[in-house]
């Protein structure tokens, strides 16, 4: 993962094309980049973000900001009740309890 101006880029290797290919993963806007070396993929990631921001400025469009940190989640009432009880039992807010749960899961996914 790479970070630049709040945007996060994810890179994978395309073994058929022998290229590093990447995309920005924390926006709905499709922003892609590619390169053949680590240095090139880093440079192209930054250039793609800068190009996107420049395009938005030229067209008078507000660039999509990386996620705000707010979202609504719908869960079963029983899960909501258990999470609220878990939060109380550990002495944290429900928001912090859910945030920590997400962090723990992401640690499992991304290390």
Secondary structure, DSSP 8 states (H G I E B T S, - for coil): -EEETTEEEEEEEETTTTEEEEEE-SSSS--EEEESSHHHHHHHHHHHHHHHHHHHHHHT-----S--S-------HHHHHHHHHHHHHHTS-HHHHHHHHHHHHHHHHH-
